Amino acid sequence: MRIMGLDFGSKTVGVAVSDALLMTAQGVETIQRKSPGKLRQTLARLEVLIEEYQVGKIVLGFPKNMNNTQGERCQKTLEFQEMLQRRCGLEVILWDERLTTVAAGRTLMEGNVRREDRKSYVDQIAAVFILQGYLDSLAFLKQQDGKET
């Protein structure tokens, strides 16, 4: 079983998938849509990727404000979470994504990716950061459980 990470935006969804050992996250693609409310094709594409990568769980970035409040994007993300759970039948975990897009942009700049090309990769890299954060927390919890025995 693998875990899928998603960076849900108004016009794009960055997609990442873990390796089979749940240690690392790899970027898969950025799904584009023509308008914010048109999610049918996005959900259909995610279903294909879930089947292809044998995904058993989804981690969805939750865009809280820096002061820990929830704005309009959080509400849209909660609605997307509900649609995704209904459509795919998988557990969809919300994961704090604050500053992942900023970090993704910095990573692309440091990697000397051309400015005009960064936009097409930033959501995918943000999805990698979201998923890797979740995977690292699983590894930490597993390590803590091992110390107690």
Secondary structure, 3 states (H helix, E strand, C coil): CEEEEEEECCCEEEEEEECCCCCCEEEEEEEECCCCCCCHHHHHHHHHHHHHHCEEEEEEEECCCCCCCCCHHHHHHHHHHHHHHHHHCCEEEEEECCCHHHHHHHHHHHCCCCHHHHHHHHHHHHHHHHHHHHHHHHHHHHHHHHHHC
